[in-house]
Amino acid sequence: MPINSFVFYRSFYEAIETLKKEEDQLKLMIAIIHRGLGMEDVPLSGVALGMFALIAPQLEANHKRYENGKKGAPYGKLGGRPKNEN
């Protein structure tokens, strides 16, 4: 199933803004979007690559949190965790 959304943090924007060339800003932004939506990685170099290396783990952690949340969906429809039998 394709990923339809992801969290884009202010810190991502602030990192993008520090890049001097608009072309590098665009490449980093597209790389973030591609990783966030589960698409193929965009080749980066230089400072943009270093920034992406710091951003990528947060994108992965958010995706993992989302996947783990889906596992509990059947219990959420029933009102929560099953009661313990004591």
Secondary structure, DSSP 8 states (H G I E B T S, - for coil): ---------HHHHHHHHH-SSHHHHHHHHHHHHHHHTT-------HHHHHHHHHHHHHHHHHHHHHHHHHHTHHHHHTTSS-----
